[in-house]
Amino acid sequence: MNRFQFVEDHQQRFGVKRLCRVLGVARSSFYHWKATAAARAARKADDAALAARIRTVHADFDGTYGVPRITAELRDRGERVNHKRIARVMRGIGLQGLRLRRRQRTTIPDPAAAKAPDLIGRDFTAPAPNLRYVGDITYLPVGERGFLYLATVLDLHSRRLAGWAIADHMRTDLVLDALAAAQRTRGSLAGRSCTPTTAPSTPPERSPPPAVPPAFASR
């Protein structure tokens, strides 16, 4: 029980001065606590109402949203709310978002591999669409099956996805399929610059042996 509440409950029998002395609290602190009781009750009611809205958002998105996304969603719905308050209320009602598994290292740099040329000189801009592209490969965990690999080609002017491909390997075909998809979307890639965002690498033991191309160079 709160010590101030104990003083409040027994002050008629023992007196405030004696109870505060025995419990080791200042009388001024007790009187401040008593004077702010109405404000605390109002804040508690507000938190209860906010908790109900948080539960609604949490349920609307199948329990996947955590503090940042619930805060953003409530703000989109017209509420002025601080993420720290959302975090406090969620802790109080035992809610949390979906936590992804710890990131795993899926590729290991191969020091013997030829380094891909940097065709854009680390300048990730373009003056017009369909002039400069970057490519990357990332992994998607799929439970007990291991990983799928996603190759993407991005237009540096619009920052839009121009092409992509997905497979259970990181061989050259994966990258070529992504480039072919970009070509179908944007037309000919002849004369365009396209460079990888990462260095050549070798996969972990759980993945098939790949033959990652040294560069995403257009042909």
CYANA upper distance limits for C-alpha pairs under 8 A (distance plus 0.5 A):
  1 MET  CA      5 GLN  CA      7.47
  1 MET  CA      6 PHE  CA      7.37
  2 ASN  CA      6 PHE  CA      6.84
  3 ARG  CA      7 VAL  CA      6.86
  3 ARG  CA     23 LEU  CA      7.62
  4 PHE  CA      8 GLU  CA      6.71
  4 PHE  CA     30 PHE  CA      6.24
  4 PHE  CA     33 TRP  CA      7.70
  5 GLN  CA      9 ASP  CA      6.62
  6 PHE  CA     10 HIS  CA      6.76
  7 VAL  CA     11 GLN  CA      5.98
  7 VAL  CA     16 VAL  CA      6.93
  7 VAL  CA     19 LEU  CA      6.56
  7 VAL  CA     20 CYS  CA      7.61
  7 VAL  CA     30 PHE  CA      8.49
  8 GLU  CA     16 VAL  CA      8.49
 10 HIS  CA     14 PHE  CA      6.76
 10 HIS  CA     15 GLY  CA      7.90
 11 GLN  CA     15 GLY  CA      4.93
 11 GLN  CA     16 VAL  CA      5.65
 11 GLN  CA     19 LEU  CA      7.81
 14 PHE  CA     18 ARG  CA      7.04
 14 PHE  CA     19 LEU  CA      7.10
 15 GLY  CA     19 LEU  CA      6.83
 16 VAL  CA     20 CYS  CA      6.50
 16 VAL  CA     27 ARG  CA      7.82
 17 LYS  CA     21 ARG  CA      6.74
 17 LYS  CA     27 ARG  CA      7.33
 18 ARG  CA     22 VAL  CA      6.69
 19 LEU  CA     23 LEU  CA      6.50
 20 CYS  CA     24 GLY  CA      6.24
 20 CYS  CA     25 VAL  CA      5.53
 20 CYS  CA     26 ALA  CA      6.67
 20 CYS  CA     27 ARG  CA      6.62
 21 ARG  CA     25 VAL  CA      7.03
 21 ARG  CA     26 ALA  CA      8.12
 25 VAL  CA     29 SER  CA      7.58
 25 VAL  CA     30 PHE  CA      7.92
 26 ALA  CA     30 PHE  CA      7.01
 27 ARG  CA     31 TYR  CA      6.77
 28 SER  CA     32 HIS  CA      6.62
 29 SER  CA     33 TRP  CA      6.62
 30 PHE  CA     34 LYS  CA      6.71
 31 TYR  CA     35 ALA  CA      6.58
 32 HIS  CA     36 THR  CA      6.75
 33 TRP  CA     37 ALA  CA      6.80
 36 THR  CA     40 ARG  CA      6.82
 37 ALA  CA     41 ALA  CA      6.69
 38 ALA  CA     42 ALA  CA      6.73
 39 ALA  CA     43 ARG  CA      6.67
 40 ARG  CA     44 LYS  CA      6.55
 41 ALA  CA     45 ALA  CA      6.74
 42 ALA  CA     46 ASP  CA      6.70
 43 ARG  CA     47 ASP  CA      6.60
 44 LYS  CA     48 ALA  CA      6.72
 45 ALA  CA     49 ALA  CA      6.82
 46 ASP  CA     50 LEU  CA      6.63
 47 ASP  CA     51 ALA  CA      6.45
 47 ASP  CA     89 VAL  CA      7.25
 48 ALA  CA     52 ALA  CA      6.93
 49 ALA  CA     53 ARG  CA      7.11
 50 LEU  CA     54 ILE  CA      6.63
 50 LEU  CA     89 VAL  CA      8.32
 51 ALA  CA     55 ARG  CA      6.63
 51 ALA  CA     89 VAL  CA      6.82
 51 ALA  CA     90 MET  CA      7.69
 51 ALA  CA     93 ILE  CA      7.89
 52 ALA  CA     56 THR  CA      6.88
 53 ARG  CA     57 VAL  CA      6.91
 54 ILE  CA     58 HIS  CA      6.51
 54 ILE  CA     70 ILE  CA      7.50
 54 ILE  CA     90 MET  CA      8.22
 55 ARG  CA     59 ALA  CA      6.53
 56 THR  CA     60 ASP  CA      6.54
 57 VAL  CA     61 PHE  CA      6.95
 57 VAL  CA     65 TYR  CA      8.41
 57 VAL  CA     70 ILE  CA      7.15
 57 VAL  CA     73 GLU  CA      8.09
 57 VAL  CA     74 LEU  CA      8.49
 58 HIS  CA     62 ASP  CA      6.96
 58 HIS  CA     63 GLY  CA      5.40
 58 HIS  CA     64 THR  CA      7.42
 58 HIS  CA     65 TYR  CA      6.40
 58 HIS  CA     66 GLY  CA      8.38
 58 HIS  CA     70 ILE  CA      7.76
 58 HIS  CA     97 GLY  CA      8.41
 59 ALA  CA     63 GLY  CA      5.94
 61 PHE  CA     65 TYR  CA      6.97
 63 GLY  CA     96 GLN  CA      8.23
 63 GLY  CA     97 GLY  CA      6.58
 63 GLY  CA     98 LEU  CA      7.27
 64 THR  CA     97 GLY  CA      5.26
 64 THR  CA     98 LEU  CA      4.99
 65 TYR  CA     69 ARG  CA      6.11
 65 TYR  CA     70 ILE  CA      6.48
 65 TYR  CA     96 GLN  CA      7.96
 65 TYR  CA     97 GLY  CA      5.09
 65 TYR  CA     98 LEU  CA      7.03
 66 GLY  CA     70 ILE  CA      6.48
 66 GLY  CA     96 GLN  CA      5.98
 66 GLY  CA     97 GLY  CA      4.24
 66 GLY  CA     98 LEU  CA      7.38
 67 VAL  CA     71 THR  CA      6.44
 67 VAL  CA     83 HIS  CA      7.06
 67 VAL  CA     86 ILE  CA      6.77
 67 VAL  CA     87 ALA  CA      6.26
 67 VAL  CA     90 MET  CA      8.34
 67 VAL  CA     96 GLN  CA      8.02
 67 VAL  CA     97 GLY  CA      7.77
 68 PRO  CA     72 ALA  CA      6.74
 68 PRO  CA     83 HIS  CA      7.22
 69 ARG  CA     73 GLU  CA      6.50
 70 ILE  CA     74 LEU  CA      6.60
 70 ILE  CA     86 ILE  CA      8.37
 71 THR  CA     75 ARG  CA      6.71
 71 THR  CA     81 VAL  CA      7.52
 71 THR  CA     82 ASN  CA      7.73
 71 THR  CA     83 HIS  CA      6.20
 71 THR  CA     86 ILE  CA      7.20
 72 ALA  CA     76 ASP  CA      6.65
 73 GLU  CA     77 ARG  CA      6.89
 74 LEU  CA     78 GLY  CA      7.08
 74 LEU  CA     79 GLU  CA      6.04
 74 LEU  CA     80 ARG  CA      8.35
 74 LEU  CA     81 VAL  CA      8.07
 75 ARG  CA     79 GLU  CA      5.23
 75 ARG  CA     80 ARG  CA      6.46
 75 ARG  CA     81 VAL  CA      7.40
 81 VAL  CA     85 ARG  CA      7.73
 81 VAL  CA     86 ILE  CA      7.97
 82 ASN  CA     86 ILE  CA      6.99
 83 HIS  CA     87 ALA  CA      6.64
 84 LYS  CA     88 ARG  CA      6.74
 85 ARG  CA     89 VAL  CA      6.64
 86 ILE  CA     90 MET  CA      6.52
 87 ALA  CA     91 ARG  CA      6.65
 88 ARG  CA     92 GLY  CA      6.78
 89 VAL  CA     93 ILE  CA      6.90
 90 MET  CA     94 GLY  CA      6.40
 90 MET  CA     95 LEU  CA      5.54
 90 MET  CA     96 GLN  CA      7.25
 91 ARG  CA     95 LEU  CA      6.72
 91 ARG  CA     96 GLN  CA      8.11
105 ARG  CA    204 PRO  CA      8.33
106 THR  CA    139 TYR  CA      8.07
106 THR  CA    203 PRO  CA      6.34
106 THR  CA    204 PRO  CA      6.04
107 THR  CA    201 SER  CA      6.41
107 THR  CA    202 THR  CA      5.99
107 THR  CA    203 PRO  CA      4.79
107 THR  CA    204 PRO  CA      6.30
108 ILE  CA    201 SER  CA      5.90
108 ILE  CA    202 THR  CA      5.71
108 ILE  CA    203 PRO  CA      6.52
108 ILE  CA    204 PRO  CA      7.48
109 PRO  CA    199 ALA  CA      7.59
109 PRO  CA    200 PRO  CA      6.93
109 PRO  CA    201 SER  CA      4.71
109 PRO  CA    202 THR  CA      6.60
110 ASP  CA    200 PRO  CA      7.04
110 ASP  CA    201 SER  CA      5.36
110 ASP  CA    202 THR  CA      6.31
113 ALA  CA    200 PRO  CA      6.98
113 ALA  CA    201 SER  CA      8.09
113 ALA  CA    214 PRO  CA      8.49
114 ALA  CA    200 PRO  CA      8.00
114 ALA  CA    214 PRO  CA      7.09
115 LYS  CA    199 ALA  CA      7.02
115 LYS  CA    200 PRO  CA      7.10
115 LYS  CA    214 PRO  CA      6.95
116 ALA  CA    195 THR  CA      8.44
116 ALA  CA    196 PRO  CA      7.99
116 ALA  CA    199 ALA  CA      7.13
116 ALA  CA    200 PRO  CA      7.58
116 ALA  CA    214 PRO  CA      5.23
116 ALA  CA    215 ALA  CA      5.47
117 PRO  CA    195 THR  CA      8.03
117 PRO  CA    214 PRO  CA      8.44
117 PRO  CA    215 ALA  CA      7.25
118 ASP  CA    122 ARG  CA      7.56
118 ASP  CA    195 THR  CA      6.79
118 ASP  CA    196 PRO  CA      8.35
119 LEU  CA    193 SER  CA      6.92
119 LEU  CA    194 CYS  CA      7.44
119 LEU  CA    195 THR  CA      6.33
120 ILE  CA    124 PHE  CA      7.76
120 ILE  CA    132 ARG  CA      8.30
120 ILE  CA    193 SER  CA      7.63
120 ILE  CA    194 CYS  CA      8.40
120 ILE  CA    195 THR  CA      7.64
124 PHE  CA    156 LEU  CA      6.67
125 THR  CA    132 ARG  CA      8.31
125 THR  CA    156 LEU  CA      5.88
125 THR  CA    157 HIS  CA      6.51
126 ALA  CA    131 LEU  CA      7.19
126 ALA  CA    132 ARG  CA      6.59
126 ALA  CA    156 LEU  CA      6.08
126 ALA  CA    157 HIS  CA      5.24
127 PRO  CA    131 LEU  CA      8.41
127 PRO  CA    157 HIS  CA      6.96
128 ALA  CA    157 HIS  CA      6.24
129 PRO  CA    155 ASP  CA      7.29
129 PRO  CA    156 LEU  CA      8.04
129 PRO  CA    157 HIS  CA      5.74
129 PRO  CA    158 SER  CA      6.96
130 ASN  CA    155 ASP  CA      6.98
130 ASN  CA    157 HIS  CA      8.16
130 ASN  CA    186 ARG  CA      7.43
130 ASN  CA    189 LEU  CA      8.21
130 ASN  CA    192 ARG  CA      7.82
131 LEU  CA    155 ASP  CA      8.23
131 LEU  CA    156 LEU  CA      8.49
131 LEU  CA    157 HIS  CA      8.43
131 LEU  CA    192 ARG  CA      5.76
131 LEU  CA    193 SER  CA      7.08
132 ARG  CA    155 ASP  CA      6.75
132 ARG  CA    156 LEU  CA      6.28
132 ARG  CA    157 HIS  CA      7.98
132 ARG  CA    192 ARG  CA      6.39
132 ARG  CA    193 SER  CA      5.32
132 ARG  CA    194 CYS  CA      6.40
133 TYR  CA    153 VAL  CA      6.94
133 TYR  CA    154 LEU  CA      5.91
133 TYR  CA    155 ASP  CA      5.23
133 TYR  CA    156 LEU  CA      5.99
133 TYR  CA    192 ARG  CA      8.15
133 TYR  CA    193 SER  CA      6.55
133 TYR  CA    194 CYS  CA      4.97
133 TYR  CA    195 THR  CA      7.14
134 VAL  CA    153 VAL  CA      6.24
134 VAL  CA    154 LEU  CA      5.91
134 VAL  CA    155 ASP  CA      7.39
134 VAL  CA    156 LEU  CA      7.51
134 VAL  CA    194 CYS  CA      5.72
134 VAL  CA    195 THR  CA      5.46
134 VAL  CA    196 PRO  CA      6.11
134 VAL  CA    197 THR  CA      6.96
134 VAL  CA    216 PHE  CA      8.37
135 GLY  CA    151 ALA  CA      7.60
135 GLY  CA    152 THR  CA      5.94
135 GLY  CA    153 VAL  CA      4.98
135 GLY  CA    154 LEU  CA      6.82
135 GLY  CA    194 CYS  CA      7.48
135 GLY  CA    195 THR  CA      6.61
135 GLY  CA    196 PRO  CA      5.22
135 GLY  CA    197 THR  CA      6.62
135 GLY  CA    216 PHE  CA      7.21
136 ASP  CA    151 ALA  CA      6.18
136 ASP  CA    152 THR  CA      6.03
136 ASP  CA    153 VAL  CA      7.43
136 ASP  CA    196 PRO  CA      6.26
136 ASP  CA    197 THR  CA      6.20
136 ASP  CA    198 THR  CA      7.42
137 ILE  CA    149 TYR  CA      7.11
137 ILE  CA    150 LEU  CA      5.94
137 ILE  CA    151 ALA  CA      4.84
137 ILE  CA    152 THR  CA      6.96
137 ILE  CA    170 MET  CA      8.45
138 THR  CA    149 TYR  CA      6.27
138 THR  CA    150 LEU  CA      5.80
138 THR  CA    151 ALA  CA      7.10
139 TYR  CA    147 PHE  CA      6.61
139 TYR  CA    148 LEU  CA      6.24
139 TYR  CA    149 TYR  CA      5.03
139 TYR  CA    150 LEU  CA      6.57
140 LEU  CA    147 PHE  CA      5.89
140 LEU  CA    148 LEU  CA      5.61
140 LEU  CA    149 TYR  CA      6.59
140 LEU  CA    150 LEU  CA      7.76
141 PRO  CA    146 GLY  CA      6.46
141 PRO  CA    147 PHE  CA      5.05
141 PRO  CA    148 LEU  CA      7.04
142 VAL  CA    146 GLY  CA      6.19
142 VAL  CA    147 PHE  CA      6.02
142 VAL  CA    148 LEU  CA      7.45
143 GLY  CA    147 PHE  CA      8.39
146 GLY  CA    206 ARG  CA      8.12
147 PHE  CA    168 ASP  CA      7.18
147 PHE  CA    207 SER  CA      8.44
148 LEU  CA    166 ILE  CA      7.32
148 LEU  CA    167 ALA  CA      6.19
148 LEU  CA    168 ASP  CA      5.12
148 LEU  CA    169 HIS  CA      7.52
149 TYR  CA    166 ILE  CA      6.06
149 TYR  CA    167 ALA  CA      5.92
149 TYR  CA    168 ASP  CA      6.32
149 TYR  CA    169 HIS  CA      6.73
149 TYR  CA    170 MET  CA      7.00
150 LEU  CA    164 TRP  CA      7.58
150 LEU  CA    165 ALA  CA      6.37
150 LEU  CA    166 ILE  CA      5.00
150 LEU  CA    167 ALA  CA      7.28
151 ALA  CA    164 TRP  CA      5.99
151 ALA  CA    165 ALA  CA      5.81
151 ALA  CA    166 ILE  CA      6.79
151 ALA  CA    174 LEU  CA      7.09
151 ALA  CA    175 VAL  CA      6.52
151 ALA  CA    178 ALA  CA      6.53
152 THR  CA    161 LEU  CA      7.56
152 THR  CA    162 ALA  CA      8.28
152 THR  CA    163 GLY  CA      6.42
152 THR  CA    164 TRP  CA      4.87
152 THR  CA    165 ALA  CA      7.21
152 THR  CA    175 VAL  CA      8.49
152 THR  CA    178 ALA  CA      6.57
153 VAL  CA    161 LEU  CA      6.56
153 VAL  CA    162 ALA  CA      6.08
153 VAL  CA    163 GLY  CA      5.65
153 VAL  CA    164 TRP  CA      6.66
153 VAL  CA    178 ALA  CA      7.08
153 VAL  CA    179 LEU  CA      7.32
153 VAL  CA    182 ALA  CA      7.29
154 LEU  CA    159 ARG  CA      6.54
154 LEU  CA    160 ARG  CA      6.18
154 LEU  CA    161 LEU  CA      5.15
154 LEU  CA    162 ALA  CA      5.91
154 LEU  CA    163 GLY  CA      7.71
155 ASP  CA    159 ARG  CA      5.68
155 ASP  CA    160 ARG  CA      6.08
155 ASP  CA    161 LEU  CA      6.99
155 ASP  CA    162 ALA  CA      6.66
156 LEU  CA    160 ARG  CA      8.17
162 ALA  CA    181 ALA  CA      7.92
162 ALA  CA    182 ALA  CA      5.26
162 ALA  CA    185 THR  CA      6.91
162 ALA  CA    186 ARG  CA      7.56
163 GLY  CA    178 ALA  CA      5.77
163 GLY  CA    179 LEU  CA      6.83
163 GLY  CA    180 ALA  CA      7.94
163 GLY  CA    181 ALA  CA      5.15
163 GLY  CA    182 ALA  CA      4.38
163 GLY  CA    183 GLN  CA      8.09
163 GLY  CA    185 THR  CA      7.59
164 TRP  CA    177 ASP  CA      7.83
164 TRP  CA    178 ALA  CA      4.79
164 TRP  CA    179 LEU  CA      7.88
164 TRP  CA    181 ALA  CA      6.70
164 TRP  CA    182 ALA  CA      7.65
165 ALA  CA    174 LEU  CA      6.74
165 ALA  CA    175 VAL  CA      7.85
165 ALA  CA    177 ASP  CA      6.28
165 ALA  CA    178 ALA  CA      5.19
165 ALA  CA    181 ALA  CA      8.01
166 ILE  CA    174 LEU  CA      7.31
167 ALA  CA    174 LEU  CA      7.09
169 HIS  CA    174 LEU  CA      7.89
169 HIS  CA    207 SER  CA      7.55
169 HIS  CA    208 PRO  CA      6.65
169 HIS  CA    209 PRO  CA      8.44
169 HIS  CA    210 PRO  CA      7.23
170 MET  CA    174 LEU  CA      6.65
170 MET  CA    175 VAL  CA      8.43
170 MET  CA    208 PRO  CA      8.32
170 MET  CA    209 PRO  CA      8.41
170 MET  CA    210 PRO  CA      5.66
170 MET  CA    211 ALA  CA      7.49
170 MET  CA    212 VAL  CA      6.84
171 ARG  CA    175 VAL  CA      7.96
171 ARG  CA    209 PRO  CA      8.23
171 ARG  CA    210 PRO  CA      4.91
171 ARG  CA    211 ALA  CA      5.19
171 ARG  CA    212 VAL  CA      5.89
171 ARG  CA    213 PRO  CA      8.43
172 THR  CA    176 LEU  CA      6.80
172 THR  CA    210 PRO  CA      7.97
172 THR  CA    211 ALA  CA      6.14
172 THR  CA    212 VAL  CA      5.80
172 THR  CA    213 PRO  CA      6.27
173 ASP  CA    177 ASP  CA      6.46
174 LEU  CA    178 ALA  CA      6.95
175 VAL  CA    179 LEU  CA      6.79
175 VAL  CA    213 PRO  CA      8.34
175 VAL  CA    216 PHE  CA      7.98
176 LEU  CA    180 ALA  CA      6.54
177 ASP  CA    181 ALA  CA      6.68
178 ALA  CA    182 ALA  CA      6.82
179 LEU  CA    183 GLN  CA      6.66
180 ALA  CA    184 ARG  CA      6.74
181 ALA  CA    185 THR  CA      6.83
182 ALA  CA    186 ARG  CA      6.42
182 ALA  CA    187 GLY  CA      8.18
183 GLN  CA    187 GLY  CA      5.35
183 GLN  CA    188 SER  CA      6.12
183 GLN  CA    189 LEU  CA      6.57
184 ARG  CA    188 SER  CA      8.45
189 LEU  CA    218 SER  CA      6.70
189 LEU  CA    219 ARG  CA      7.78
190 ALA  CA    218 SER  CA      6.73
190 ALA  CA    219 ARG  CA      6.39
191 GLY  CA    218 SER  CA      7.57
191 GLY  CA    219 ARG  CA      8.16
192 ARG  CA    218 SER  CA      6.93
193 SER  CA    217 ALA  CA      7.27
193 SER  CA    218 SER  CA      7.21
194 CYS  CA    215 ALA  CA      8.47
194 CYS  CA    216 PHE  CA      6.02
194 CYS  CA    217 ALA  CA      5.85
194 CYS  CA    218 SER  CA      6.82
195 THR  CA    215 ALA  CA      6.44
195 THR  CA    216 PHE  CA      5.58
195 THR  CA    217 ALA  CA      6.86
196 PRO  CA    215 ALA  CA      6.43
196 PRO  CA    216 PHE  CA      6.30
199 ALA  CA    214 PRO  CA      8.47
200 PRO  CA    212 VAL  CA      7.19
200 PRO  CA    213 PRO  CA      8.05
200 PRO  CA    214 PRO  CA      6.61
201 SER  CA    212 VAL  CA      7.98
202 THR  CA    209 PRO  CA      8.23
202 THR  CA    210 PRO  CA      7.69
203 PRO  CA    207 SER  CA      6.57
203 PRO  CA    208 PRO  CA      8.14
203 PRO  CA    209 PRO  CA      7.54
203 PRO  CA    210 PRO  CA      7.80
